[in-house]
Structure formats: structure tokens, C-alpha cells
């Protein structure tokens, strides 16, 4: 299944494998889920993963492994969809790609994607996503 995964969910899942974002990262690793990205999203992933702050959590080689995995296992696309009036302009690429590919957007910041700007996009928290699409193994 293809999804757009907000950077906050990806990082949270790497840092805390026991929560809902961690389950999503597990599903990414075992190929159940495939991240849908464009150059803007991939650049954000790389930028965030390479921040000095995260050196306290994992080695440089480990974060480069994550970047390499994402570069080789993501579904790359582009879009002609344009969205406006998103509370955080940094979130625009995630919504545009989710709309373009008609896939769910998983984010820890649902308030950044109010219904008025979603244009029908399914935006879910990590817990909502796991409970909806993996109902046989819900998270309490």
C-alpha cells in the first residue's frame, strides 16, 4: 500500500519503535507500505535526518542507511496539483503528493491539514491509520 508519510511520523517511528509511528516504520521496512515522495519530500527527509540534533539518537551511518533505504524503496512521483492556504507552507508537498496519487497522508499534525484545504485527501494520525488499515491488529 502506498502512503505519504509526514516527516514527523517517520522520525518518531525511527526514534520510538513501540508507538504507532514505529508500527508504520515497521510496515515500511517489511514492504507492506511504500512511501510516496517527490524531490521536495525526499529533501526534507534528508535535511531532518542529517540534523546535528539526531546524532544523539543514532550514528551517522545509521541515518545514511535510512536515507539510502528511502531513496531506493520509495515511489517517486511529481504533481500538477497545487494547494493553497495550508497553515504551514512546509506541509504543502505532502498534501499535493497525497492528492496527486490518491493515497492517505499520515501525519502527527492533523491541524496542519484542515478539512477546508484537503480537497478530499484522507489525512490520518498514525494511530488512526494503523487502526483503519490494519484493523486486525489495532492499537489501543
C-alpha positions as CSV (number, residue, x, y, z in Angstrom):
1,X,0.0,0.0,0.0
2,X,1.3,3.4,-0.9
3,X,1.1,6.3,1.6
4,X,2.5,9.8,2.0
5,X,4.3,9.9,5.4
6,X,4.9,13.2,7.1
7,X,8.5,13.7,8.3
8,X,7.3,13.9,11.9
9,X,5.9,10.4,11.7
10,X,9.0,8.9,10.0
11,X,11.3,10.4,12.6
12,X,9.1,9.5,15.5
13,X,8.8,5.9,14.3
14,X,12.6,5.6,14.0
15,X,13.2,7.1,17.4
16,X,10.3,5.2,19.2
17,X,9.6,1.9,17.6
18,X,7.0,0.9,20.1
19,X,4.3,3.5,19.3
20,X,2.0,3.9,16.3
21,X,4.7,5.7,14.2
22,X,7.0,2.8,15.0
23,X,4.5,0.3,13.6
24,X,4.3,2.3,10.4
25,X,8.1,2.3,10.1
26,X,8.0,-1.5,10.6
27,X,5.4,-1.7,7.8
28,X,7.7,0.4,5.6
29,X,10.7,-1.8,6.4
30,X,8.9,-5.1,5.6
31,X,7.4,-3.7,2.4
32,X,3.7,-3.7,3.5
33,X,3.8,0.1,3.0
34,X,5.6,2.2,0.4
35,X,6.3,5.9,0.9
36,X,5.2,8.1,-2.0
37,X,7.6,11.1,-2.4
38,X,8.8,13.8,-4.7
39,X,12.1,15.7,-4.6
40,X,10.7,18.2,-2.1
41,X,9.7,15.5,0.4
42,X,12.9,13.5,-0.1
43,X,14.9,16.7,0.5
44,X,13.0,17.3,3.7
45,X,13.6,13.8,4.9
46,X,17.3,14.1,4.2
47,X,17.6,17.6,5.8
48,X,15.8,16.5,9.0
49,X,17.7,13.2,9.3
50,X,21.0,14.9,8.9
51,X,20.4,17.5,11.7
52,X,23.1,17.6,14.3
53,X,20.4,17.1,17.0
54,X,19.7,13.5,15.9
55,X,23.3,12.4,16.3
56,X,22.4,11.7,20.0
57,X,19.9,9.1,18.8
58,X,21.8,7.3,16.1
59,X,25.1,7.1,14.3
60,X,25.7,9.0,11.1
61,X,26.0,5.6,9.2
62,X,22.5,4.6,10.6
63,X,20.9,7.7,9.3
64,X,22.6,7.4,5.9
65,X,21.2,3.8,5.8
66,X,17.7,5.3,6.3
67,X,18.3,7.8,3.6
68,X,19.5,5.2,1.2
69,X,16.6,2.9,2.0
70,X,14.1,5.7,1.3
71,X,15.9,6.6,-1.9
72,X,15.7,3.1,-3.2
73,X,12.3,1.9,-1.8
74,X,10.1,5.0,-2.2
75,X,7.6,5.6,-5.1
76,X,8.8,8.8,-6.8
77,X,6.3,11.0,-8.5
78,X,5.6,14.6,-9.4
79,X,2.4,16.6,-9.3
80,X,0.5,19.3,-11.0
81,X,-1.8,19.6,-8.0
82,X,-1.4,23.0,-6.2
83,X,-2.8,23.6,-2.8
84,X,-3.1,27.0,-1.0
85,X,-3.8,28.3,2.5
86,X,-2.2,25.4,4.3
87,X,-1.3,26.6,7.9
88,X,2.3,25.5,7.5
89,X,3.7,26.0,4.0
90,X,6.3,23.3,4.6
91,X,3.4,20.8,4.6
92,X,2.3,21.7,1.0
93,X,4.3,19.0,-0.8
94,X,2.9,16.2,1.4
95,X,-0.7,17.2,0.7
96,X,0.0,17.8,-3.0
97,X,1.5,14.4,-3.5
98,X,-1.2,12.6,-1.5
99,X,-3.8,14.3,-3.6
100,X,-2.0,13.6,-6.8
101,X,-1.6,9.9,-6.1
102,X,-4.9,9.5,-4.2
103,X,-3.2,7.9,-1.2
104,X,-3.6,8.5,2.5
105,X,-1.4,11.1,4.2
106,X,-0.2,10.1,7.7
107,X,0.8,12.9,9.9
108,X,1.3,13.7,13.6
109,X,0.0,17.2,12.9
110,X,-3.6,16.9,11.6
111,X,-4.2,20.5,12.5
112,X,-1.8,21.4,9.7
113,X,-4.2,19.8,7.2
114,X,-7.7,21.3,8.0
115,X,-10.5,19.8,6.0
116,X,-11.0,23.0,4.1
117,X,-7.7,22.6,2.3
118,X,-7.6,18.8,2.0
119,X,-9.7,18.6,-1.2
120,X,-10.8,15.1,-0.2
121,X,-7.4,13.8,0.8
122,X,-7.6,11.2,3.6
123,X,-5.3,12.6,6.4
124,X,-4.9,10.4,9.4
125,X,-2.8,10.3,12.6
126,X,-0.5,7.3,12.9
127,X,-2.9,5.6,15.3
128,X,-5.9,6.3,13.1
129,X,-4.0,4.9,10.1
130,X,-3.0,1.7,11.8
131,X,-6.5,1.2,13.2
132,X,-8.2,1.8,9.9
133,X,-5.9,-0.1,7.6
134,X,-4.7,-2.8,9.9
135,X,-7.9,-3.3,11.9
136,X,-6.9,-6.9,12.7
137,X,-4.2,-5.6,14.9
138,X,-5.4,-2.2,16.3
139,X,-3.5,0.0,18.7
140,X,-5.3,0.9,21.9
